[in-house]
Amino acid sequence: MPGPKYSDVILSDPSLKDKFTLYRGKPLVRSNNMICYGDMRDKYVVFMMILATKKLELADPKFAPEVPSMVLVQIWDTDTTKPAHERVVKQFEKPSLFEAFDIGIIWMDKLNNAK
């Protein structure tokens, strides 16, 4: 019988409950312009860096939010014994955070489930 999933551990431990945002049961962590998504116990995780932003054009520019306009996506091997440059398995750029996250998750899942 397999052990508990990461989300089960996080959600059952009250001290960790408010420290991580979970998406599809995996941690999603953001620090400034960098986003990391995935379980470090898996073979691969997604790392994204927001390279450029733009303001949305709204009727009142004072309330226009900034949104990512260029995102670098890397699929990283979680093996910490490898040097950093060898841990990057796949790399690409996308013009929006939605596209970057969507394709990044697809590649991460594909690589994690490869036999």
C-alpha positions in Angstrom: 0.0 0.0 0.0 1.6 3.3 -1.0 2.2 6.0 1.6 0.4 9.3 1.9 0.5 11.8 -0.9 2.3 15.2 -0.4 -1.0 17.0 -0.3 -2.2 14.6 2.4 0.8 15.4 4.6 0.6 19.2 4.0 -3.2 19.3 4.7 -3.0 17.0 7.8 -0.1 18.9 9.4 -1.6 22.2 10.9 1.9 23.9 11.0 2.3 23.4 7.2 -1.3 24.1 6.1 -0.8 27.9 5.5 2.8 27.7 4.2 2.2 26.3 0.8 -0.3 26.9 -2.0 -1.3 23.7 -3.5 -2.4 23.2 -7.1 -3.5 19.7 -8.2 -2.0 18.5 -5.0 1.5 19.8 -5.6 3.1 22.9 -4.0 3.2 26.1 -6.0 5.8 28.6 -4.6 6.4 32.1 -5.9 9.2 34.5 -4.8 9.2 37.8 -6.7 9.5 36.9 -10.4 10.3 33.2 -9.9 7.7 30.4 -9.6 8.4 26.8 -8.8 5.7 24.1 -9.1 6.0 20.4 -8.3 6.8 17.9 -5.7 10.5 17.6 -5.0 10.0 13.9 -4.4 9.2 13.5 -8.1 11.9 13.2 -10.7 11.1 16.6 -12.3 9.6 20.0 -11.3 8.7 23.2 -13.3 10.7 26.4 -12.7 9.4 29.6 -14.3 10.9 33.1 -14.4 9.0 36.1 -15.4 11.3 38.0 -17.7 9.0 40.9 -18.7 5.7 42.4 -17.7 3.2 44.8 -19.3 0.3 46.9 -18.1 -3.1 45.9 -19.3 -5.0 48.6 -21.2 -8.0 49.6 -19.2 -10.3 52.6 -19.3 -8.6 53.9 -16.1 -4.9 53.3 -16.4 -4.5 54.0 -12.7 -6.0 50.6 -12.0 -4.4 48.6 -14.8 -2.6 45.6 -13.4 0.8 44.4 -14.6 0.8 40.9 -16.2 3.7 38.7 -17.4 4.5 39.2 -21.1 7.5 36.9 -21.3 8.1 33.8 -19.2 11.1 31.5 -19.2 10.1 27.9 -18.4 12.6 25.2 -17.3 11.9 21.6 -16.4 14.4 20.7 -13.7 15.7 17.3 -12.5 15.3 17.2 -8.7 18.6 15.2 -8.3 20.6 17.7 -6.2 23.9 15.8 -6.8 24.0 17.1 -10.4 25.4 20.5 -11.1 22.8 23.2 -11.8 23.4 23.4 -15.5 22.9 19.6 -15.9 19.6 19.7 -14.0 17.8 21.7 -16.7 16.1 19.0 -18.9 14.0 21.3 -21.1 13.7 25.0 -21.6 11.5 27.3 -23.6 9.8 30.8 -23.5 6.1 31.7 -23.6 4.4 35.0 -24.0 2.0 34.6 -21.0 2.0 33.0 -17.6 -1.0 30.9 -18.6 0.7 29.3 -21.6 4.0 28.9 -19.6 2.2 27.1 -16.7 0.0 25.0 -19.0 2.9 23.7 -21.2 5.2 23.4 -18.2 2.8 21.1 -16.4 2.3 19.0 -19.5 6.1 18.5 -19.9 6.6 17.8 -16.2 3.9 15.2 -16.1 5.1 13.6 -19.3 8.6 13.3 -18.0 7.6 12.2 -14.5 5.4 9.4 -16.0 7.9 8.2 -18.6 9.2 4.7 -17.9 
